[in-house]
Amino acid sequence: MSMTQLTYQVSFNTPAFLGNAEQQAQWRTPPFKALLRQWWRVVKAPEVGYDHCKLLSLENELFGSAGDDDGGGRSKVQLRLSRWDTGTLTELPRMATHQHPEVKDKQTGQLRPIGTGVYLGFGPVTTNGNRNAIAPEAPDVTFKLRFPTSEEKTLRKAMQLAAWFGTLGSRARNGWGSLQVEGEGILGWAELCDSKLAEQSPLRSLANALGDRFANEWPHAVGLCADARPAVWRVVAGRDAKEGKYLGFDNWRLVMEQLAALKIGFRTQFKLNSGAPHGRVEDRHVLAYPVTNHGLAGLPNARLASQMRFKVAKSKDGKYFGLITHLPSAMPRAFFERSTVHPPEIKDQIAVWQQVHLFLNAQSPTLLNRIRKG
């Protein structure tokens, strides 16, 4: 079998809470392989008509599986890191606090500000400190990827999507562990636009993504807004009026602060109509679950990850930008199996995500705007 090897340089733009057996931060290959598989599914899904059963069979054949069923066996994709260093970041730098309309002091009842780190990283980050992390300033690591040559086109696309949108570790969807990938023709932050994205990934409307009978319950494509353009936004630090270009931030912390403020905004626009346990799904439950103090009846320990992916990107001149990307999918039916609560109609879920898109599109373009058309 003819094999191809690609070599990349990888680092992090934000602290990465990768975990080893002792839950200490460490460079490891399994998270990279999981990220590659995730974006490989996105690239490959259109070839099988978004049929998850056919896709799983192809995935097991290429990446291997532990079982003895059809498609099981050893992975044909090999990953190797040049170093397995442990993270030495034991304390996060100070970041801004935000006023949250629903966070109050238990004693006074007054609104209480919440820190960026805690809001976006609760778990590995608490008010008392943080779990060890790999620092953004850590030296680059060489990442080697070896695979059958017949898979080169698909895996190059998957790596490009991972470079644009990829994050690793705990609370990665909130921007922690934002990857910086270079080498092998990888396009950087400045090249991300509608036309280049369409060359790498399927783009689907909310109606098609949530209405697909095979793929509506898993993230299989970058979404489209009502104007048929990708649901991808960039967080910027203003605009140079003379040159007409958008400006970046001086450090990653400033980007995370803006991402936290935007997340508070698009989540709290959906008001909760009653107390817990809720007997019906509220609009905010569609965004992610659990919702603090607002659990659904019979689902106290259920989890539903956010579909909105945050990323901190870095340009060639060392400036930092934010990315918000929507990979739309419906609330899984299996999520409700242990509850008397019923999933909302697809049209109602679509309406919720349309409102999120409207919120983001309504922000000042000197703070948040869509990626370029081409």
C-alpha positions as CSV (number, residue, x, y, z in Angstrom):
1,M,0.0,0.0,0.0
2,S,1.4,3.4,-1.0
3,M,1.7,5.7,1.9
4,T,2.0,9.5,2.2
5,Q,3.5,11.5,5.1
6,L,2.7,15.1,5.9
7,T,4.6,17.2,8.5
8,Y,3.1,20.2,10.3
9,Q,4.2,22.6,13.1
10,V,1.6,22.9,15.8
11,S,1.2,25.1,18.9
12,F,-1.6,26.7,20.9
13,N,-2.9,30.3,20.8
14,T,-4.7,29.9,24.2
15,P,-4.0,27.7,27.2
16,A,-4.8,24.0,26.5
17,F,-6.3,21.8,29.2
18,L,-5.2,18.5,27.7
19,G,-5.4,15.6,30.2
20,N,-3.2,12.5,30.7
21,A,-3.9,9.7,33.1
22,E,-3.2,12.1,36.0
23,Q,-5.3,14.9,34.5
24,Q,-2.2,17.0,34.0
25,A,-1.7,18.9,30.8
26,Q,0.5,17.0,28.3
27,W,0.9,16.8,24.5
28,R,-0.7,13.6,23.4
29,T,-1.7,12.1,20.0
30,P,-5.2,10.8,20.9
31,P,-6.8,14.3,21.0
32,F,-5.2,15.1,17.7
33,K,-6.6,11.9,16.2
34,A,-10.1,12.6,17.5
35,L,-9.9,16.1,16.0
36,L,-8.8,14.8,12.7
37,R,-11.6,12.2,12.7
38,Q,-14.2,14.8,13.5
39,W,-13.3,17.0,10.5
40,W,-12.7,13.9,8.3
41,R,-16.4,13.1,8.9
42,V,-17.4,16.6,7.8
43,V,-15.3,16.3,4.6
44,K,-16.5,12.7,3.8
45,A,-20.1,13.0,4.7
46,P,-21.4,14.3,1.3
47,E,-19.8,11.3,-0.5
48,V,-22.1,8.9,1.3
49,G,-25.2,11.1,1.2
50,Y,-24.7,12.0,4.9
51,D,-25.6,8.4,5.8
52,H,-24.0,7.9,9.2
53,C,-24.0,4.1,9.0
54,K,-22.0,4.2,5.7
55,L,-19.7,6.9,7.1
56,L,-19.0,4.9,10.3
57,S,-18.0,1.9,8.2
58,L,-15.6,3.9,6.2
59,E,-14.2,5.6,9.3
60,N,-13.6,2.3,11.0
61,E,-11.9,1.0,7.9
62,L,-9.5,4.0,7.8
63,F,-9.0,4.9,11.4
64,G,-9.6,1.4,13.0
65,S,-11.8,0.3,15.8
66,A,-11.6,-1.9,18.9
67,G,-14.4,-4.3,17.9
68,D,-14.3,-7.4,15.8
69,D,-17.3,-6.3,13.7
70,D,-17.2,-5.1,10.1
71,G,-14.7,-2.4,9.7
72,G,-12.7,-3.2,12.9
73,G,-9.0,-3.5,13.0
74,R,-5.8,-1.5,13.1
75,S,-5.7,2.2,12.1
76,K,-4.3,3.0,8.7
77,V,-3.6,6.6,9.9
78,Q,-0.5,7.1,12.0
79,L,0.1,10.2,14.0
80,R,3.4,11.1,15.7
81,L,4.4,14.1,17.9
82,S,8.0,15.2,18.2
83,R,7.6,15.8,22.0
84,W,5.2,14.8,24.8
85,D,6.0,17.7,27.1
86,T,3.8,18.4,30.1
87,G,2.1,21.7,30.6
88,T,3.7,24.1,33.1
89,L,1.1,26.9,33.1
90,T,-0.3,26.8,36.7
91,E,-1.9,30.2,36.8
92,L,-4.0,32.1,34.2
93,P,-3.3,35.8,33.7
94,R,-6.0,38.2,34.9
95,M,-8.9,38.7,32.5
96,A,-11.9,41.0,32.5
97,T,-15.1,40.4,34.4
98,H,-18.5,40.6,32.8
99,Q,-21.9,41.5,34.1
100,H,-24.2,38.5,33.7
101,P,-27.9,39.4,34.1
102,E,-28.7,36.2,35.9
103,V,-25.7,35.8,38.3
104,K,-26.4,37.3,41.7
105,D,-24.7,37.4,45.0
106,K,-26.4,34.8,47.3
107,Q,-26.3,37.1,50.3
108,T,-27.2,40.5,48.9
109,G,-29.2,39.5,45.8
110,Q,-27.2,42.0,43.7
111,L,-25.9,41.2,40.3
112,R,-22.3,39.8,40.6
113,P,-19.7,40.0,37.8
114,I,-18.2,36.8,36.5
115,G,-14.7,36.4,35.2
116,T,-13.9,35.4,31.6
117,G,-11.8,32.4,32.6
118,V,-14.5,30.9,34.9
119,Y,-17.3,31.6,32.5
120,L,-15.6,30.0,29.5
121,G,-13.6,27.4,31.3
122,F,-15.6,26.3,34.3
123,G,-14.3,22.9,35.4
124,P,-10.6,23.2,34.6
125,V,-10.9,26.9,35.7
126,T,-12.5,27.9,39.0
127,T,-12.5,31.0,41.2
128,N,-9.7,29.3,43.2
129,G,-7.4,28.7,40.2
130,N,-6.9,26.4,37.3
131,R,-5.8,23.0,36.3
132,N,-2.3,22.8,34.7
133,A,-2.3,23.8,31.1
134,I,0.0,23.9,28.1
135,A,0.9,27.6,27.7
136,P,0.4,29.5,24.4
137,E,4.0,30.5,24.6
138,A,5.2,26.9,24.6
139,P,7.5,25.9,21.7
140,D,6.0,24.4,18.5
141,V,5.7,20.7,18.3
142,T,6.2,18.8,15.0
143,F,3.2,16.7,14.1
144,K,3.6,13.9,11.5
145,L,0.7,12.4,9.8
146,R,1.1,9.2,7.7
147,F,-1.8,7.5,5.7
148,P,-2.7,5.7,2.5
149,T,-2.0,7.9,-0.5
150,S,-5.5,7.3,-1.7
151,E,-6.8,9.3,1.2
152,E,-4.6,12.3,0.7
153,K,-7.2,14.7,-0.8
154,T,-9.7,14.0,2.0
155,L,-7.1,14.2,4.9
156,R,-5.6,17.4,3.5
157,K,-9.0,19.0,3.6
158,A,-9.6,17.7,7.1
159,M,-6.3,19.1,8.3
160,Q,-7.2,22.5,6.7
161,L,-10.5,22.6,8.6
162,A,-8.7,21.6,11.8
163,A,-6.2,24.4,11.3
164,W,-9.0,27.0,10.8
165,F,-11.4,25.8,13.5
166,G,-9.6,23.2,15.6
167,T,-9.3,23.4,19.4
168,L,-8.2,20.6,21.8
169,G,-8.8,19.7,25.5
170,S,-11.3,20.6,28.2
171,R,-13.7,23.5,27.3
172,A,-12.2,23.5,23.8
173,R,-15.5,24.6,22.2
174,N,-15.2,27.8,24.2
175,G,-11.8,28.6,22.7
176,W,-9.4,27.0,25.1
177,G,-6.7,25.0,23.3
178,S,-7.0,26.9,20.1
179,L,-4.6,25.3,17.6
180,Q,-2.1,27.0,15.4
181,V,-1.1,24.8,12.5
182,E,1.5,25.6,9.8
183,G,3.1,23.7,7.0
184,E,2.1,21.5,4.0
185,G,0.2,24.3,2.2
186,I,-2.1,25.1,5.2
187,L,-4.0,28.4,4.6
188,G,-3.8,30.8,7.5
189,W,-6.3,33.1,9.1
190,A,-6.2,35.7,6.4
191,E,-7.2,33.2,3.7
192,L,-10.4,32.0,5.4
193,C,-13.3,33.2,3.2
194,D,-16.5,31.9,1.8
195,S,-15.0,30.5,-1.4
196,K,-12.0,28.8,0.2
197,L,-14.2,27.3,2.9
198,A,-16.6,25.9,0.3
199,E,-13.6,24.1,-1.3
200,Q,-12.9,22.3,2.0
201,S,-16.3,21.7,3.7
202,P,-19.9,21.1,2.9
203,L,-22.1,24.1,3.7
204,R,-25.7,23.5,4.6
205,S,-28.7,25.6,5.6
206,L,-30.3,25.1,8.9
207,A,-33.3,23.5,7.3
208,N,-31.1,20.9,5.4
209,A,-28.8,20.2,8.3
210,L,-31.5,19.8,11.0
211,G,-34.0,18.1,8.5
212,D,-31.6,15.5,7.1
213,R,-33.0,12.0,8.2
214,F,-29.4,10.5,8.3
215,A,-27.3,13.3,9.7
216,N,-29.5,15.8,11.6
217,E,-28.2,14.7,15.1
218,W,-24.5,15.2,14.6
219,P,-22.3,18.0,13.4
220,H,-21.7,17.2,9.7
221,A,-21.3,20.6,8.0
222,V,-20.6,24.3,8.6
223,G,-24.0,26.0,8.7
224,L,-25.4,28.8,6.5
225,C,-27.2,31.9,7.6
226,A,-30.4,33.1,5.9
227,D,-28.4,34.9,3.3
228,A,-26.9,31.6,2.2
229,R,-23.4,32.6,3.4
230,P,-21.4,30.6,6.0
231,A,-22.3,31.0,9.7
232,V,-18.7,32.0,10.5
233,W,-18.0,35.2,12.3
234,R,-14.7,36.9,13.1
235,V,-14.1,38.9,16.3
236,V,-11.9,42.0,15.6
237,A,-10.4,44.9,17.5
238,G,-11.7,47.6,15.2
239,R,-11.1,48.8,11.7
240,D,-8.4,51.0,10.1
241,A,-10.4,53.7,8.3
242,K,-7.6,54.6,6.0
243,E,-6.5,51.1,4.9
244,G,-10.0,49.6,5.2
245,K,-8.7,46.5,7.0
246,Y,-9.8,45.0,10.3
247,L,-7.5,45.1,13.2
248,G,-6.4,42.3,15.5
249,F,-5.8,42.2,19.3
250,D,-2.4,42.3,20.9
251,N,-3.0,39.1,23.0
252,W,-5.3,36.1,23.2
253,R,-6.8,37.3,26.5
254,L,-8.5,40.2,24.9
255,V,-10.1,37.9,22.3
256,M,-11.4,35.5,25.0
257,E,-12.9,38.5,26.9
258,Q,-14.9,39.4,23.8
259,L,-16.0,35.8,23.1
260,A,-17.3,35.6,26.7
261,A,-19.3,38.8,26.4
262,L,-20.8,37.6,23.1
263,K,-21.7,34.2,24.5
264,I,-23.5,35.8,27.5
265,G,-25.4,38.0,25.0
266,F,-26.6,35.4,22.6
267,R,-27.5,33.0,25.4
268,T,-29.4,35.4,27.8
269,Q,-31.5,36.8,25.0
270,F,-33.6,33.6,25.5
271,K,-35.5,34.2,28.7
272,L,-36.4,31.2,30.9
273,N,-40.2,31.0,31.6
274,S,-40.4,28.9,34.7
275,G,-38.3,27.2,37.4
276,A,-36.6,23.9,37.5
277,P,-37.4,21.1,36.8
278,H,-38.7,22.3,33.5
279,G,-41.4,20.1,32.0
280,R,-40.7,21.3,28.5
281,V,-37.7,22.4,26.5
282,E,-37.0,26.1,26.7
283,D,-35.3,27.9,23.9
284,R,-32.0,28.2,25.8
285,H,-31.9,24.4,26.3
286,V,-31.5,24.1,22.6
287,L,-28.2,25.9,22.7
288,A,-26.5,23.6,25.1
289,Y,-27.3,21.6,28.3
290,P,-27.3,21.8,31.3
291,V,-28.4,25.3,32.0
292,T,-27.5,26.4,35.6
293,N,-30.5,26.2,37.9
294,H,-32.8,25.3,35.0
295,G,-32.7,21.5,34.5
296,L,-35.2,19.5,32.5
297,A,-37.4,17.0,34.4
298,G,-35.6,13.6,34.6
299,L,-32.4,14.8,33.0
300,P,-30.3,16.1,35.9
301,N,-27.0,14.7,34.6
302,A,-27.5,14.9,30.9
303,R,-25.1,16.7,28.6
304,L,-25.5,18.4,25.3
305,A,-22.5,20.2,23.9
306,S,-22.7,23.6,22.3
307,Q,-22.9,23.8,18.5
308,M,-21.2,27.2,18.5
309,R,-17.4,26.7,18.2
310,F,-15.1,29.4,19.5
311,K,-11.5,29.7,18.3
312,V,-8.7,32.2,18.8
313,A,-6.6,32.6,15.6
314,K,-3.3,34.3,15.1
315,S,-2.2,36.1,11.9
316,K,1.3,36.1,10.4
317,D,2.0,39.5,12.0
318,G,1.3,38.2,15.5
319,K,-2.2,39.7,16.0
320,Y,-5.0,37.7,17.5
321,F,-8.6,37.4,16.2
322,G,-11.6,35.4,17.3
323,L,-13.7,32.9,15.3
324,I,-17.3,31.8,16.0
325,T,-18.5,29.0,13.8
326,H,-21.9,27.2,13.8
327,L,-22.0,23.5,13.0
328,P,-25.8,22.9,13.2
329,S,-27.6,19.7,14.3
330,A,-30.8,18.8,16.0
331,M,-31.2,17.8,19.7
332,P,-30.7,14.0,19.6
333,R,-33.7,11.9,20.3
334,A,-31.6,9.7,22.6
335,F,-31.0,12.7,24.8
336,F,-34.7,12.5,26.0
337,E,-34.9,8.7,26.6
338,R,-34.8,9.0,30.4
339,S,-37.3,11.8,30.6
340,T,-40.9,12.6,30.1
341,V,-39.8,15.8,28.3
342,H,-40.2,15.7,24.5
343,P,-37.8,17.2,22.0
344,P,-39.0,20.4,20.4
345,E,-40.1,20.4,16.7
346,I,-37.3,20.8,14.2
347,K,-38.9,24.1,13.0
348,D,-38.7,25.4,16.6
349,Q,-35.1,24.5,16.9
350,I,-34.3,26.2,13.6
351,A,-36.1,29.3,14.9
352,V,-33.8,29.4,17.9
353,W,-30.6,29.1,15.8
354,Q,-31.9,31.8,13.4
355,Q,-32.2,34.1,16.4
356,V,-28.6,33.4,17.4
357,H,-27.5,34.2,13.8
358,L,-29.5,37.4,13.9
359,F,-28.0,38.4,17.2
360,L,-24.4,37.9,15.9
361,N,-25.1,39.6,12.6
362,A,-26.5,42.6,14.5
363,Q,-23.2,43.4,16.3
364,S,-21.1,46.3,15.2
365,P,-18.8,45.3,12.3
366,T,-15.9,46.9,14.2
367,L,-16.4,44.1,16.8
368,L,-17.9,41.2,14.9
369,N,-18.4,40.5,11.2
370,R,-18.7,37.7,8.8
371,I,-15.6,36.2,7.0
372,R,-14.9,37.6,3.6
373,K,-16.8,36.3,0.5
374,G,-13.6,35.7,-1.4
